[in-house]
Amino acid sequence: MDELIPCIPSACEVSKVHFYGAGCMDPYRSELIKILKDIFPNAEITAESDLLGAARALCGKDPGIVCILGTGSNSGLYDGKNIINNISPLGFILGDEGSGAVLGRTLIGNLIKGDMPSGLLEDFLDFFHLTIPEIIDKVYRKPRPNLFLASLVPFIQHHHEIPQIHDMLVSSFRQFITRNVCHYGHREMPVNFVGSIAHTFKRELSESIEAEGLILGEIIQHPIQNMAKFHQKFG
């Protein structure tokens, strides 16, 4: 109501609403559709997972393996219509390999434990104006630590040429591939990605895909335009 409605021209009648979001599945899907129906009473409304949105943006109506690498991570096998197999990402504590949250978590651990070059911990603390006690507080006591951990990715991007950080990136992406993508089989299919992490570290991601003997497909940072084109073409 605050962000979208004021941007819609008064003469424009909304006839269709396509919503994609993380965790958008039953029973939450029906509740979301009800909320959107209250706002757009005359519109046809669908609500689907962000993974299906990514699949439509990357593959259209062609089958493929689709992945999300952003704050969190996810993947699925797409048959051109539906996600027919999905290895649960499990979140940043149990899974989410290759995600911004896991990269941030790994970076902090490696820095504090001394597994990074001398002086890099001090550079990190200066970069974010943090202390180690403040980091511990944000991770263990503050809400949504995954967002804090993912917010550390700019430091990784700034130092990705350092061998230890390069190796950390490749290792995390290879874990994502082996623990998620490889379970789908279909090694002949290109592996496609959306998300800021995939786009930012496309070189390391490409190296990881090649090391696992797979084929890299499309990498899209922001899938929204491709999703709009999908619905313009297919309804």
Protein Blocks (a to p, Z undefined) as FASTA:
>chain_A
ZZmmmmpcfklccfbdcdddehiacfklmmmmmmmmmmmmmbccddddfklmmmmmmnom
accddddddfbccddddehlaccbdcdekiaklnogoiaklmmmmmmmmmmnopacehkl
mmmmmmnopafklmmmmmmmmghkllmmmmmmmmmmmmmmpmklmmmmmmmmmmmmmmmm
mmngomlbccddedjklmmmmmmmmmmmmmnopacddddfblmlmmmmmmmmnZZ
